Amino acid sequence: MSIVNTKTLTDLLVIPTYDSDTNVIKRVSFDIKVFDDAVGASTNVTVPVQSVLSTTDLEAGDYITANGPITQTEIVNWAYDNVGGDSYYDSNIKPLAESKLNVELEFAGTATYNVSVIAT
């Protein structure tokens, strides 16, 4: 049993830059789906995440463009890194998502709960 997460692109906002013909990806919305690989992805918790390009990043050239070939995976990976990557996931998403997933697994009957700890 191990907790797995996947990322799926849900929305994208592209803007033209003011000084060139480059189309910059301004906002990326994606879902992080968390599930137990022993149970399968059908019992899961989905956490929506949004990454927005800041003015500082735009000025520094820390962005990706929608010109030319770019894959959904590249866009989601950039957005994930832009919000803080694994450290953001570990501190902001993982505790809540895994707690909710445990509740879902208990409700589905795929996890056990020690009822002796319930006070009467």
C-alpha positions as CSV (number, residue, x, y, z in Angstrom):
1,M,0.0,0.0,0.0
2,S,1.4,3.4,-1.0
3,I,-0.2,6.7,-1.6
4,V,0.2,7.9,-5.2
5,N,-0.6,11.2,-6.8
6,T,-1.2,12.2,-10.4
7,K,-1.6,15.6,-12.0
8,T,-4.1,16.5,-14.7
9,L,-4.4,19.8,-16.6
10,T,-7.8,21.4,-16.3
11,D,-7.5,24.9,-17.6
12,L,-5.0,27.2,-19.3
13,L,-4.8,31.0,-19.9
14,V,-2.4,32.2,-22.5
15,I,-1.5,35.9,-23.0
16,P,0.5,37.6,-25.7
17,T,3.6,39.5,-24.4
18,Y,3.7,43.2,-25.1
19,D,7.1,43.3,-26.7
20,S,7.1,40.2,-29.0
21,D,5.0,37.6,-30.8
22,T,5.5,35.2,-27.9
23,N,2.4,33.8,-26.2
24,V,3.1,33.2,-22.6
25,I,1.2,30.8,-20.3
26,K,-0.2,33.1,-17.6
27,R,-2.3,30.7,-15.5
28,V,-2.4,26.9,-15.3
29,S,-5.1,25.1,-13.3
30,F,-4.6,21.5,-12.6
31,D,-5.9,18.7,-10.3
32,I,-3.8,16.6,-8.1
33,K,-5.5,13.2,-7.6
34,V,-4.4,11.3,-4.6
35,F,-5.1,7.5,-4.2
36,D,-3.9,4.3,-2.7
37,D,-2.3,2.1,-5.4
38,A,-3.4,-1.1,-3.6
39,V,-7.1,0.0,-3.8
40,G,-6.9,1.8,-7.2
41,A,-7.7,5.2,-8.5
42,S,-11.4,4.8,-8.3
43,T,-11.3,5.8,-4.6
44,N,-9.5,9.1,-4.6
45,V,-9.3,12.7,-3.4
46,T,-8.8,15.5,-5.9
47,V,-7.2,18.8,-5.0
48,P,-7.4,21.7,-7.4
49,V,-4.3,23.8,-7.7
50,Q,-3.7,27.0,-9.7
51,S,-0.4,28.4,-10.7
52,V,-0.3,32.0,-11.8
53,L,2.7,33.7,-13.5
54,S,3.9,36.7,-11.5
55,T,5.2,39.9,-13.0
56,T,8.6,39.2,-11.5
57,D,8.7,35.8,-13.2
58,L,7.7,37.3,-16.5
59,E,10.4,40.0,-16.3
60,A,13.0,37.4,-15.3
61,G,12.0,35.2,-18.2
62,D,10.9,32.4,-15.9
63,Y,8.0,31.2,-18.0
64,I,6.9,28.8,-20.7
65,T,5.4,29.8,-24.0
66,A,2.5,28.4,-26.0
67,N,4.4,28.9,-29.2
68,G,5.6,25.7,-30.9
69,P,5.3,22.1,-29.6
70,I,4.6,21.8,-25.9
71,T,2.9,18.9,-24.1
72,Q,0.3,18.9,-21.4
73,T,2.9,17.1,-19.2
74,E,5.4,19.9,-19.7
75,I,2.8,22.5,-18.8
76,V,1.7,20.8,-15.7
77,N,5.2,20.1,-14.5
78,W,6.1,23.7,-15.0
79,A,3.0,24.8,-13.1
80,Y,3.8,22.3,-10.3
81,D,7.3,23.6,-10.0
82,N,6.0,27.2,-10.1
83,V,3.8,26.7,-7.0
84,G,6.7,25.1,-5.1
85,G,6.9,21.6,-6.3
86,D,7.3,18.7,-3.9
87,S,7.9,21.0,-0.8
88,Y,4.5,22.7,-1.6
89,Y,2.8,19.4,-2.0
90,D,4.3,17.9,1.2
91,S,3.4,20.9,3.4
92,N,0.2,22.2,1.9
93,I,-1.6,19.4,0.0
94,K,-0.4,16.0,1.3
95,P,-1.6,16.3,5.0
96,L,-5.2,17.3,4.0
97,A,-5.4,15.1,0.9
98,E,-4.2,12.0,2.7
99,S,-6.4,12.6,5.7
100,K,-9.4,12.9,3.4
101,L,-8.3,9.8,1.5
102,N,-8.2,7.8,4.7
103,V,-11.8,8.8,5.4
104,E,-12.8,7.8,1.9
105,L,-11.1,4.5,2.2
106,E,-12.7,3.8,5.6
107,F,-16.1,4.8,4.2
108,A,-15.6,2.5,1.2
109,G,-14.6,-0.3,3.5
110,T,-11.1,-0.7,2.3
111,A,-9.4,0.6,5.4
112,T,-9.9,-0.4,9.0
113,Y,-10.6,1.8,12.0
114,N,-10.1,0.8,15.6
115,V,-13.5,1.4,17.1
116,S,-12.3,0.7,20.6
117,V,-10.9,4.3,20.7
118,I,-14.4,5.8,20.5
119,A,-15.5,7.0,23.9
120,T,-18.9,5.9,25.1
